[in-house]
Amino acid sequence: MSDCTIEGKATTSKADEWAERIAAQQRSGMSVKQFCKDHSLTEYSFYAWRKRLLKKEPVRFALVDRRAGHHEPPTEAALELVLATGERLRIGAAVNAAVLRTVLDVLRG
């Protein structure tokens, strides 16, 4: 998903806007019905975009090198999850919200 610039003004794509709306609904704790009502959205559009974004976003994983002695400086993470196994998942500030939701859903599963 890329941003585009029109006459010097940055705009976001519809997909980015809907990804943010969907993330905001999840953060709000409100039902989809109430969230859509409060934000003048149709439930049909909300569910259609949620389905489209889930299909569109592939889950991307990074290869983990577990060789002894191979150490790279840690990257700056906006968020770090520590799993029950002791493994750490570092999440950068620029992560795509839809991809992060998909990864978290997989971890919860």
Secondary structure as UniProt FT lines:
FT   STRAND          4..6
FT   TURN            7..8
FT   STRAND          9..11
FT   HELIX           14..28
FT   HELIX           32..38
FT   TURN            39..40
FT   HELIX           43..56
FT   TURN            68..69
FT   STRAND          79..82
FT   TURN            84..85
FT   STRAND          88..91
FT   TURN            93..94
FT   HELIX           97..108
//
